[in-house]
Amino acid sequence: MRFSLRSGIAATAVVTASILGLTACGGGSPAPQGTGAATSGEVNLIAYSGVWQDQYTKAVIEPFKAKYPDIKINFVSKRSSAEMLSALQGQKSNPNTDVAIMDQSVSESGNNQGLFDKVDATAIPNLANVPDKFKNKDGYGPVVMVDAVGLVYDTATFPKAPESWNALWDKQYAGKVNVVAPPSLLGITLTAITSKMQGEDYTKSIDAATARLKELSPNVQTFAPNPDEYQNVITGQTVLGLGQNARGQYYSDQTNKKIGVAFPKEGTAYQINTVNVVKNAPNAAAAKTFANYALSAEAQTAFAKALFYAPSVTNVNLPAEVKSRVVPTDGSLNIIPLDVSFLASVRDKWTDTWKRQIINK
């Protein structure tokens, strides 16, 4: 199924968070029954910047603070999940961060490096509402929100939504395409999708994908859109590129449908974020209280309304007008399954391949 939506889009996407070193407040009211979590203290949260931070603060953090007025949230942001991971690696021996919300392929690297704790429904009761497909098989942080990668396009240039990823290679758009290169999730995903389109198994080789992406290079105005891939299309610098549905839907309401988002017939891939409790977090109890709230129906519904990320829990009933604009998770969208563990292991290698063979072609 091709899921096509016209949207105005501007600021975006793959953004991340840095870290504050803060200690927990003592005392406070008793923990919720059976959770072992705190109702006072503080939580040092690392997560995405920009519009994501703005909307998450309004939809989730502010209501959390109203519910738990004795827990302080310290939010520091960076531009990408890769930057988050680097920051967490640097403080592994003496963590300053409690909770990290980041892309699944990057959090998987963190799991493998021992940066995050395993969680269960005893400490985080709302984990019970996360379906198995969105739980980590080894017990680490679960999926907290779902989006998908697609083509973003200028609706004046494309009165009809592009139906294939091959539109990126169309010579009539030479110099008018933007691609966010690896280590960005968007570039990693495009590599895997291109590999599949070339009849290749990306877990064994990306030679065919690399050759095809070399052919794309002359069309690309920038591999690092600035300020971002959505704004580039809005301002007319480019007419086509990679993007994500959620931010596209958000800006649709602000730009009179200047941008469209299309999920091509060859399939797309989820862009999934997980909520993770840092191992040896300075405020572990309060961190679990926040993670549990992030997985609540209340928080998931509010963020879906605010920024059109699909909920990862089963006990949410979205309003029809919101449900029609978030990425479906019921199997109706043609999703290319990606091996997250494998992608985490080859992220650096693929990034180097892009730098040497595609970007600098």
N, C-alpha and C positions, 0 to 999 in steps of 0.2 A: 504493500500500500504506500502510495506517495502522500505525504502529509504536507500540504503547501499552505503557507500563511503569508499574507502581506503585512508588513509591519514597518513602523518607523523605528530606527535603531540608532543609538548614538554611542554612549560610553559603554565600556564592556569589560569584559569577559575574563579572560584568564588572568585574574588578579589574585594577590595573596597577602600574607600578613607577616610582620616581624614580631618581635617578642619583648615583653617587659619582664624584668625580674622583680617580683613582688612577693611578700610573704603573707600567709593567711592570718586573718583576724581570729582571735580566740573567742571562746564562749559562744553565746547565742542560744537560740531556742532549740528544743530537741529535734532530732531528725525525723522525717516522715516514717511512719510505721513500716518496718520491714525493708527499708531501702538502704540503711546505713549511710545515708547522704546528709549533708549539712543544710541548715537553713540560715546560716550566717557565715561570714568570711569574705573571700573574694575569689574571683576566677580570672586568670590571665588567658585570654582567648587570642589565638592566631587564626586569621581567616582572610578572605578576599577584601580588597579595597574598592574604591570607586562606588558605582551605583549599587553593587552587591552589598557593601558595607552600609550604605545609606538605608537601603530597604530592609536589610536584616535587622539593623538597629531598631527601626520603627516597628517592624512586624513581630520580632522575636525578643530582642534584648530588652526593650522598654517594658513590654508586658511581663517578662521574667522578673525584672526589677520591681514591678508593682506587686507581683506575687511573693517575691522574696526580697523585701526591702533591705534586709540586713546582709545581702550578698552584693558586693561591688563587682562590676564587670569592667575589666581593663582590656580594651580592644586596640590592637596594633596591627596594621596591615602591610602587606607587600604585594607586588604585582603578580606573582605566580606561585603555584604550588611548589615548583622547583626551588624558589627562593625560601619558602617556608621550610622545606626539608633541610636546606642548607643551614638555616638558622637553628633548627632543632638539633642537627648534627653537632653544631658548635657548642651547644650547651648540654650535651648528653651526660657528662659527668656531674653536672650541677644544674638540673633543669630549672628554668624560670617560667616556663609555660605550663598550663594545666590542660587546655583543650585545644585541639587543632581541627579545623574543618578544611579539607583539601580534596583534590582529585584522587579518585580511588587508585589509579595506577601509581601515584606518588606515595600515598599512604601505605600502599603495599610494600614499597621500598622501606618505609619507616618501620613497618611490622617486621620485616626481615632483618633490619638493623637493631632491633630491640629498643626502638624509641617509644613504642606505645604499649599500654597495658591491655590485656584481655578483659572483656566485660561480660557480664551475665545479667539475667533478669532479676536477680536478687538485689543487686546494686542499682540497676537501671530497669525498673519494671516495664517501661514502655517498649523495651526490646521485644517483648512478647507480641507486639503488634507489627513487627517487621517480618515480612515473609522470608522464607528461607533463601530465595533468590537474591535478596538484598542483605543477607547476613554474611559476615566473613566466615569462611569454612573453618578457620582456626580459632575463632572466638574473639577476634579483634574488633575494632570499631565498625559499626554497620553503616550502610548507606543512609544518608539523612535527606537527600534530595536528588531528583533525577531530571536531566535535560538531554538534548541530543544535538549533534553536529549537523549542520546543513549548509546550503548555499545561501548567502545573502546577496540580494541584487537590487539594483535601481529599477523601480517599477515603471519609470518613463522609458527606460531602455528595453525593459522586458515586460510588455503589457501582459504577456502570458508567462507564467513561472517556468524557468528552465527545468527540464525534466531529467537531465542527466548530468553527472559530474563532468562529462566530456565538454560541457559548455566552457569550463575553465581553459581548455586548450583551443577554443575557437579563435582563429587569427583576427577576426574582426574586433576582438576586444584586447588586442595587443596593447600593452602599457596601461590597461585599465582594470587589471586584476590585482587583488591583494591576497596574500597567503601568509598566515602566521606560522612561521617555520618552527620545527622542533628546537628546544625541548618542549615547546607548547604542546598541550594535548591536541590542539587542532591539527598541527603538522604531523604529529605521530599518527593520529587517526586517518588523515589523508593518505599517509604512506600505506597503512594497512588496507584501506579501501582500494587504492590504486593497485596494490599487489593482487587483491582478489579480482579486480577487473581484468588484470593481465593473465589470469588463470594460474596465479602463483600462490603458494602457501607461505605467508609472511613469516611463519615460525621457522621456516627452513632457509629462505632466501628472500631478499628484496631487490635482486639484480634487475628483474624485469620492471619493477616499480620505479627503481632509480632511473633507468633508461627513459621511461615514460615521463617522469617528473623533470628530467633534463629538458625534454621537449616543451614543458610548460614554462620554463624559466623566462623565455623572451616575452611572454605575455604579462609577467608579473612586474608591477610598478614597484612594489615593496614587499619584502618578506617580514618586515617588522612594522606594521601599520602604526602610524602616530597621528593623533593620540590613540586611536584604536581602529579596528577593522570596520566598525559600524559608522563612526564619524567620517571615515574616508569616503564611504558611499553616500552618506548624507550630504557632504559638501561637494560631491561630484569629482573628487580626486580619482575614484575608481567606480566601476559600475557592477563589479562582481567579486565575490570572495568567499572565504570561509567564515562561519559564525555559528551562533547557538540560538536556539529558539527563544529561551527565556528573556534574554535582553532585547531580542527583536520584538517580542510582544509588548514589553514595557515601553519601548520607544515608539511603537505603533500609535500609542495614544497621544504622542507629543509631536509627531512630524507629519500627520495627515497621510499616513501610509506611504511615506517616501521610500521605505525599504520593504522588500518582501523576503520571506524565508521559505525555502523549498527543501524537502527531503527527497532526493533523486531516486529514480526507479531502481538503481543498482543496490540501494540500501544505504543506511546510515548507521551510526554507532551512538550508544548512550554516552553522555558526559555525566558522570556520576560523582557526587561528593560524599565523603564519609565523615562521621564525627568521631574523634579519637581522643581518648584520655591518655595524656603523656605519662610514661613510666616514671615513677618516683616524683610525680607532680607535687609541688609544694602545697597545693590545696586540693588534694585528691577527693575529699568528701564533697566539697562544694562543686568540684568539676563534674562529679557524677550527677549531682542535682541538676546542673545545667544541661548535661548531655541527655538526661531523662526528659527535661522540658523540651529540648530541641526535637525529640521524637514524639512529642505529644500531638494529639489531633489538633489542639488549639494552635500550636506553633506552626505545624505543617500547613494548616489551612490558611493561616495569616500570611505566610510567605508565598504560598501559591497565588494568593490574591495580589500580593505586592509586586512579585517579580516573576510569576508564571513558571516556577519550578514545580515539577510534579512531586507529590508526596511519596514517601517511601514506606508509609505505614498503611495498614488495611482499614483502619477505623476512621477514615476521613470521607466525608460526603461533600464534595466541592459543588458550589453553585454551577449551574449549567454553563453560564457565560464564561466562567473560569476554566471549567473542565474542557471546554472546546478549544482552549488556547494553550494548554499545557501538553507536554509530550505524553502520548498514551503509553501505559505500561502493561496493557492487557494482551499484548501480542499482536495487535492490529497494525502496528508500524513495522516495516521491514527493517529489522535490526540485524546488523552483522555482529555476531558474537566475537568479542575480543578477549584474548587470553591476557588478563590484567597482570598476572605474575610475570609472564614472558615480556610484556611491554615494559614493565618496570626494569627488567634485567637488560634490555637492549636500548633503553632511552638514550644513554650517552653515546652508544655506538651509532645509532640512527642519526643523532644530532650531528655527529662528526661527518657522517656520509653526506648529509644535506649541505654542510658547510663546504666540504671539499668538492663535491660532484654536482650539486644542484644549484645552490646559491651563487657559487663562484664559477659557474660554467662559462 
